[in-house]
Amino acid sequence: MAQIDRNLLFLYSENARSKIRDLAKLLKKSPQRLKYTIKLMEKEKIVNNCHGIFDYSYFGLILFRIYFKGGYSSEKDRESIIHQLSGNPYVVAIYELNGEFDLAIEILSPNPSRFNKELKKIIDEIPTLNNYKILLNLVTHIYPRAYLAKDAHLLDTVKPEILVGGDRNIEAFEKNELAIMKNFLESPKTRMTTLAKKCGINIKTATALVKTLQKRKIIKGFKYAIDTDQLEVAKFRLFLKLHNISPEREKQLFDYMLKTKEIVQFNKTVGDWDIEMDMESSDRSKTRSLIVQVRQEFKDLIESFNIIEFYRYYKKSYLPRYLFQEIA
């Protein structure tokens, strides 16, 4: 792998729809050079799984996360299972882990009953996925990969936090708004001219609709997953079971996660664990020391914990395909 410009990787992965000229201005580099580097990152899949971040809670959807133990014993079995899971219109994310669990998926469903039916369907189709654990996701806090940015001032160019999920009023969407989101779901980097054409509207209307959806906080951004293995970045998910929680201490925990640049996401959940905390660092020992630090600083809150190494995304999105079945 060629030497990668970490500042460019940071900016591009945080905003997948970035324009080359804007990146060139921020980084004070030629557009031609940046274009070449971006093509290289895409070709080698250093950046991958481009996805729009939509707040599914405005659709009245519930996110369930399922962790599977075992399920496959060979590369061929794994590929077959991932292919089958990818075809399920309720499955929005698939990723591989190293540790107690081997594979995780996320399902967006309108209610628990529908989720239960889909999970049973998956297990019927793939009987080896019969050992699993379920978590209900309440809210997700997404942070920028600040550890990638060599120049601190670049952090001011991205959102410090994106919230997805939680208690929202369900909204109604017009056909053109659904068409916009459907096309962004299928092709997050589609040009506005192409988007307008596919939706059967003029570009001014398309631009206005996108801005409105962003203002309403339905569309919250466009990001890439990164290949942490190629970049030699250690990524761990820390699971925490909490007790003796007070509003003050909980706020301190949340503030700690917001300020720690190696923490890139955390999920509030219901199930065996209350918090899932994703940590990434170019220095594996730094990640491990952070895990120790969290346990020490919040030992009064942490009843128990678990750590699993994160390996690779195979699918990443924030809306299920079945929502748009009626949209051409």
Secondary structure, DSSP 8 states (H G I E B T S, - for coil): -----HHHHHHHHH-TT--HHHHHHHHT--HHHHHHHHHHHHHTTSEEEEEEEE-GGGGT-EEEEEEES---SSHHHHHHHHHHHHT-TTEEEEEEEESS-SEEEEEEESSHHHHHHHHHHHHHHSTT---EEEEEEEEEEE---GGG-SSGGGGGGS-S-EEEESS-------HHHHHHHHHHHH-TT--HHHHHHHHTS-HHHHHHHHHHHHHTTSEEEEEEEE-TTTTT-EEEEEEEEE-S--HHHHHHHHHHHHH-TTEEEEEEEESS-SEEEEEEESSHHHHHHHHHHHHHHTTTTEEEEEEEEEEEEEEE-SS-GGGGTT--
